[in-house]
Amino acid sequence: MLIITIKQGKEKSLLSGDPWIYLSAIDKVEGRPQERSKPGATAVVQTSSRQFLARAAYNAKSQIAARVWTLREDEPVDHAMIKRRVQAAVARRAVAVRGADPQALALVIDGEKDGLPGLLVHSYGGTAGYLVCQFNAAGVDLWKVTIVQALLAATGCPNVFERSDELLRKGEGLPVIWRALAGDEPPQRLMVRDGQRLRPTDIRTGFVYPR
């Protein structure tokens, strides 16, 4: 288990609800070298007086060195927690997603707001369409298989595609990937609603074709 000790006084932002721990706020990281070098490994975050603060995903390659999973000492970061959070996020937006234009990209999961820092998921075409996911932080990237399984079960949509945000992934020291994670890959060109207009778009990359 990794242990992150925060510099004295730097815990204030964490306790006030900031889910990001910057490299500059960390005094030391203790743990096995292979764990310290594993992007997204779970760490216990503590004060300079060794009081528990949080559990977080640690990434030595990022300026945002840790992203908080939970402030509860009795809540382990495991498959069950990840699945609960995916299910809760899907349920939270289920009415909005069902009522959305099937040609719009409807938000399903919104990262930190849903306790899944760095994860963005949009739906296109309802349950017969596609889920487009961005794993923009090391913690959610490490739990990718569990997240995809939970999305398939919670949404009923069989097609899940990973769309990388190149800048954010590189900032995390993660490979840039575009690929189908389940089911079929979206077509290269779909009509996507943007306000009152339909635009020809590659939802795999976000590229909007010139009209």
N, C-alpha and C positions, 0 to 999 in steps of 0.2 A: 504493500500500500504506500502510495506517495503521500508525503506530508508537506504542505506549503505553509510557511510561516510568513505572515504579513508584517511589514514594517510598522512600528508603533505609530498609531494615529491614522494609518491608511485603511483601517477597518470601517471607518465612519461611512464612507460611500457605499460599502457593501451592506452595512446594516440599514442604510436608508433606501435600499432597493436596487442599487446599480448591479447588474448581473455580470459585469466585466471586471476582471482583475488584470491590470496592466503590469508588464514586466517590471516597471519602475517601482511598483508597490510591494514587490516581493523581496523579503530578506534572504530566504534560503529555501531550497527544495531538497527534501530528504527522501531516499528510496533507492531501489536497485537501478543501476545504469540503464538496463533495458526498459524499465518502466518509465524512467525520465525521458528517454528518447522516443517513446511510443506516442505519436500524436493522438490526443483524445483520451489518454489514460485517466481513470478516475483518481482524484486526490482529495484528501481531507485538508481543508483550509483552516488555519488556526491563528489566533492572535500571538503577539510576542510573548504573552504570559501563558501560552499553550491552551487557551480556551477555544473550544470548537466554534467555528463560524459557519462553515458550509461544506458541501461536497461539490466538486467542480471538475470539468474536463480540462486537463492540462495539456498545453502545447508549447514546447520550448522553442518552436520555430516561428511563433507569432508574437507580435507586440502585445496583442491581447492574450496574455499567457495562460489565463484560465477563465472559463465561462461557467457560471454557477448553475448547477442542476437543482440543488435544494439547500435550504437553510435549516432543515430539520435533521437533527442528529439521528433520529429513529427511522429515517427513510433511506433505505439502500438504493444505490443506482444499479438497477438490474433489468432483466427482460420485462418483468411485470410492470415496473415503473414506466418504462418507455412505452409499452403497449397502452397503459392507462392514459398517458398523456396524448398519444395519437388518437385514441378513441374519444377522449374528452374534446379535443380540438375539432375533430370531424363532427361530433354531435353539436358543438357550439355554433357551427356555421351551416348545419344541415339544411335548415329552412332557406337561408339565403342562397345556398348552392343550388337547391332544387328549383328555386324561383328565378335563377339567373338565366339570361339568354344562353342557349346551348352553344352559340358561336362566340361567347365571351370567355375569357380566362377568369374563373371564379376562385377567389382565395379560399383555401381549405386549411392550411396551417401557416401561422405567422410567427415563426421563430421564438424569440424570447417571450413574447406575449402568451405563448402556449407552453412555456417551460421546455422548449426544444430549441435551444439557442443555435442559430445558424441555419435552421431548416425552413425552407419556403416550399409550399406545395400549392399548385393551382390545378383546377379541374377544367377540362374542355370537353364539351359534348355529353356531359352527364355520365351515367353508369356505363353507357355503351362507348364512351369516348376514351379520354386519356388523362392520367395524372402526370403532371410535369413537376419534377422535384429538383430543388437546388440544395445540395449539402455544402453549405458555405463555411462550415467550421469543423474542426477535427473531431469533436465529441460526437456529433450526429453522424459524421462519416464513419466512425468506428462502429456505430450501432445501426448501420444501413440495412442489414438483412432483417433485423427485428422490426425496424420502421416500415420497410416495404411489406412484410408479412402483416403487420397491423393495419396498414392502409388498405391492403387487399380485403381483409376481413371486415373492416369498418365501413368501407365505401361501396363494396360490390363491383368496383371498376377493375377489370382484369389487366389493364394496360398501364404500366408505370414506366416513365422515361426520366432518366437523369440528365439534366441540363446544367452544365457547369457555368458559374460566373467566373470567368477566367481570372480577373483581377483579384477577387476575394480568395479564390482557391490558391493562387500563387502566394498571396500574403500569408496563408496558413501553412505553406510548404506542402500542399497537396497536389496530386496530379490533376490535370484538366481533362475531364471525361465527358463525353456525350454518348449515351448508350441506353438501350432498353433494359430495364431491370426486371420486368415481368411482362408477358404478353407481347403485343405487337408494337413496333415503332411507329410514331405518327407519320403521316405523309409529309413530303417536303414542303408542300404548299397547301395552306388552309385559309379560309376567310375568317378573320378574327375581328370581333366588334371592338371598336375603340370609340367610346361615346356614341355618337349618332352614325358613325361611319364604319363600314366593313373594309378591312385592309388585308391584302394577301400577305400571309405571314408564315414563316417557318417556326413553329412553336418549339422545335427542338433546339433552336439557337437564339430565338427572339428576333431574327432578321426579318425586316419588313420590306417586301418587294416594291420597287418603284412602280407607280401606276402609269 
